[in-house]
């Protein structure tokens, strides 16, 4: 996404996807029923292309430092080039630290969310929003040819 574009949010079924204002190559904006719609856009157009990832063997502290350094709230867990899960700042705080677990020694694999739902770059925004709503998730890793290429 160009940095000079101001983002707005595409909303459907209580899911928000950040997308840039439409330019000549980005489609047309219109309002319908209080929902801002963007036409002709795919997940590739709105996804974050740079995704932080880590190994399931790393510690929760390693993941927390990575999130802090990159100013993000989640890290995709990869093993053998495949998406194996996701760890969020909330997972670390609520599911580990608040229970007295030492993040310096505890492994990500024991606290990550598994059974990840992934999207594809060619999906339209309705399909991505429907997938987020259906699975009640906030993050959607995007894969292409079995390779992680982005996140929504």
Secondary structure as GFF3:
##gff-version 3
##sequence-region A 1 152
A	DSSP	beta_strand	7	12	.	.	.	ID=ss1
A	DSSP	beta_strand	15	20	.	.	.	ID=ss2
A	DSSP	beta_strand	29	32	.	.	.	ID=ss3
A	DSSP	beta_strand	35	38	.	.	.	ID=ss4
A	DSSP	alpha_helix	43	46	.	.	.	ID=ss5
A	DSSP	beta_strand	53	54	.	.	.	ID=ss6
A	DSSP	alpha_helix	60	70	.	.	.	ID=ss7
A	DSSP	beta_strand	74	79	.	.	.	ID=ss8
A	DSSP	beta_strand	82	88	.	.	.	ID=ss9
A	DSSP	alpha_helix	89	95	.	.	.	ID=ss10
A	DSSP	three_ten_helix	97	99	.	.	.	ID=ss11
A	DSSP	three_ten_helix	108	110	.	.	.	ID=ss12
A	DSSP	beta_strand	118	120	.	.	.	ID=ss13
A	DSSP	alpha_helix	125	134	.	.	.	ID=ss14
A	DSSP	beta_strand	141	144	.	.	.	ID=ss15
A	DSSP	beta_strand	147	151	.	.	.	ID=ss16
###
